[in-house]
Amino acid sequence: MTGSDRLPLAGFIGLGALGAPMAQRWLQAGVSLWVHNRSRERERPLAVAGARRAANPAELAAGCRLVGLCLSDDAAVETVLQQARPALQTGSLVIDFSTIAPATSRRMAASLEPLGVHYIDAPVTGGTEGAAAGTLSVLVGGRAEDLERARPLLEIVGGRISHLGPVGAGQEAKAVNQVLVAGSYAAVAEAMALGERLGLPMEQVIAALSSGAAGSWALDHRAKGMLARRFPLGFRLTLHHKDLGIALAAAGDLPLPVTRLVARLEAELIAAGHGDEDVSALMRGIGGDGPERGGDGSDQSSSRSR
């Protein structure tokens, strides 16, 4: 960024766990921002900070030629764009940060093309921490000229912006990412459960392993929470489960056995009422409630002598 003079008027629809901090960063960077969310109370903090509230997607689209979306699923994206469609101006650009099926992104782009409205899919990865810090990885599918038009806004929320091909390519890359997330979170959960069973000093184990071949984002950022059985929301389990469905559909006859196993574990956790927890709640399905504790809080599960 070279200054707020580069920043256009823009709108943002979808102020959830990722969308709200992303929109907040746009506002703090000097974007003249309109916002809308289906649950209208989520708009209030941004309005207090200076954003203009739109009553519906059409009002926002009428006021902005750059429209960011960060919505929960394919149906939400289709509904919002259908509502915005009559008001979208020729030359407008939709920047879709949602994670949806690649085919849906391509269909949305094709439906907007006759209006002279452009569309890029730009799903993100990096969790709520990355959204707040502006360090998300942004996976872009679309025309190069549309990416360059969006780049000043993407640079506010993204530490890395990758152009991966035409519309839909960003969503395909996000499916690959979610397969990696599934395997890494499940592996960390299994490792933490094994370490607990062996009675190891797990914080020391985490520190020792993080700089070796087993190091990962999940180990660095989620292992201690798994051990404490605390799963503060970084990325909702239900949404990751939805994303694995997209990945498995894209895989066709490719087996992806680990992904299928994690999807089954997630389905069981969602059925048990844990869908609104972070993906790291996979620990519940792998390590249970943790080692039994004595009355003084000491670990009684280990066969290791102290």
N, C-alpha and C positions, 0 to 999 in steps of 0.2 A: 504494500500500500504506500502511496506517495502523499496521502492526505485525503481529507473528507471531500475535496472538490471532485474526486473520482466517483463518489458514491451517489447512486441514483435514488430516487423515490422507489420504494419496494414494499411488497406485502408479504406476510408470512401467515400461513394457515396450518394449524396443528401445533398446539403448545403443550405437548406432553413432556415426558422426562427428558427427551432429547431436544424437541422443538423449542421449548421455553428458553433454555440457556443459549441455544443458537440464535433465536430472535433477540435475546437480551444482548448478545455480542454485537449483532447488527446495529442495534439501537445505540449502544455505547460507543461504537465506532463512528457514529455520525450519520447513519442512514436515516432518512425521513421514512418512518415505518408505520404501516398499517398492519393490524393484527386481527385475526378472527380464530375462534375455537368453538367447537360445538358446545362444550361446557363453558359458558360465557364467563364464569368466575375466574377462569385461568387467564383471562385477558387483563384483569385488574392490575397486577403488579407491573406489567409492561406499560399500561396506560398511565399509571402513577409516574413512571419513569419518562413519559413523554410520547409514547406511541398513540396512534389514533385507532380507535376501535371501529371495526366494520361490523354492521349488523348481520351480514351474511356473505358468502363467497362472491356473489355477484357485485355487491357494493365494493368489496375490496378490489375485484378485477377491474371495475370501472375506474377506480382511482389510481391503479398501479399498472405499469407496463412490464414490471418484473415481479413474478409471483413465486414465492417459495412454498413448498408443501412438505410437511413431515407428518404423515398420517399412518395409522396402524396397519392397514391392509389394503388389498386390491379394491374391495368394495367401497372403502372410505375414499380412496383416490377417485374412483369412477363417479361416486356421488358428488363429491366436491367439484370436480371439473364439469360435470353436467349442470350443476347449479351456477357455476361461474361462466359457462359457455356463452350465454347471451350477451354478457357484458365485456368479454375479453376483446381487447382492441387489436386491430391489425398491427403486426410488428411486436406484439407482446411475447415474452419468453417465460415459460413455466420451468422452474428448477425443482425437480421432484426428488427430495431427500428420502422419501419413504422407501421401505424395502418391500417390493412386490414382485410378482412373476415377470420375467423378461417379456413374455408375450403380452402382458397387460401394458407395460411401458410402450411397446411398439404400437399397440392398438390405440393408446392415448395419443401418441404422437401423430398417428395417421388421422385420427378424428379431428385434431386441431389444425392440421395442415390446410384444409380448404378455407379456414378462417384467416390464414396468414399468421397463425400463432405458432411459435416454435416451442420445442420441448426437449429437455435433456433429463435423463435419469442420473441421479447423483447420490446414491445411497452412501451412508457413512458408517465407519466403524471406529471404535475408540471409547464407547460407553459414555455415561453421563460425565465422567471425569474429563474426557476429551472435549465434550461439548462445552463445558464450562470454561476450559482452558484455551479453547480455540486450536486444539491439536488433533482434531479428527483427521482420519484418512478419508478422502472423498473419491469415490470410484465413479467416473463419469462415462456415460455413453451418449453420443450425439454428435452434431456437426462441430467442427473445430471453431467456426466463427461464433456459434452459440456459446461454446465454452469460454471463449475469450470475452464475450459480452458479460458472462456470469462471473468471470474470474475475480473481479474486485470483491464481490460478495462471498465467494467461496474461500478466498484468502483470509477472511475474517474468522471463519469457523474451522478451517482446515490447515493442518501443518503440512500435509502432503496432498496434492491434487493430481490424479492420474487419469489421463484420457485413454480409454481402453478400446474404443471402437465406436460403431454406430449406436443409435438408441437401442437399449436392451443389454449392451455389453457391461454397463455398470452393475446391473442387477445380476448378470451371470457371475461377475467377479464377487459380488456380495454373497452369492450362494456358495462359492468356493470358500469364502471367509467363514461363513457360518458352519460349514463342515469342519474347518480347522478349530473353531471355537468349541464345537461339540466334543471333538476328540481331546483337546487340551484341558478343558474343564473336567471332563470325566477322568482323565488320567491323573490330574492333580487330586481330585477327590479320592481316587483309589489309593494314591500314594500316601495321602494324609491318613486315610483309614488304616493302611498297613503300618505306618509309623506309630500311630496310636496303639495298635495292637501289640507292637513290639516294645512299647514303653519308652520310646526314644524322646529326647528333649527336642520337640518338634520345631520350636523357633530357631534353635541352632541348626537343625537339619535344613530348614528352609534357607537360611543364610548360606549354608555350605553348598547347597545344590544350585542356588540361583545363578552363580557365576560359571557353572559347568554346562555340559551338554544338555542337561535336563531343564535349564533355565527357560522361562517363558513369561509372557505378560500375566497369564492366569496364575502362575506360581507366585509372582511378585505381588499381585494386587488382590488375589482372592484366597490364597491358602490360609492365612491367619484367620480370616472370617469363617472359613470352613471349619477350622479347628474349634473356634468359639461357638459354632452353630449360629452365627449371625449372618444374615444374607441381605444387607441393605441394597436397595434397588440401584443397580447399574444398568441392567438390561433385563426386562421382564421375561420370566420363563415362558409364559404363554406366547410372547412374540417370537422368541427364539424357536419354539416348537413349530410355529407357523412357518418360519423361515426354513426350517429343516424339511418341511413338506414341500416347499418350493424347490429346494436342492434335490430332493429325492425324485421329484417329478422331472426335473431337468436331466437327471442321471439316466433315465430310461432303464435299460437292462444292465447298467453298471451296478454291481452288487452293493457297494458302500456298506459293508456289514457293521462297522463301528458306528456310523451315522444312524443306521436303522436301530441299533441297540440303544443309543442315547435317546433317540426319538421315543422309543418304547418306555424308557425310564422317565422321560419328561411327561409322557401321557399319564403315567401312574401317579406322578407327583401332582399334576394338575387335577386329576380326579380326587386326590386326597386333600385338595384345598390350598396347594402351595403355588398356584399359577402366577400370583402377583409378586412373588419373591424374585430375587435375582437368579440368573442362570446357575450361579454357584450353589443354589439349593440342591443341585444334583448330589451333593454330599449327603443329603437326607436319605436318598435311595441307595447309596453305596456304603456310607459309614454309620448310618442310623443316628441315634441320639448321642453318640460319643461314648467314651469310656465311663464305666461306673466310677463314682466318686465316694470316698469315705466321708464321714460326718465332718471332718476337718477340711474337706475339699481336696484331699490327696487322691492321686490316681491309684485305684485298686485293681486295674485291669492287667497290669504287666506281670509277666513271669520273670522279668529281669530283676535281679537283686540291686538294691540301692546302696 
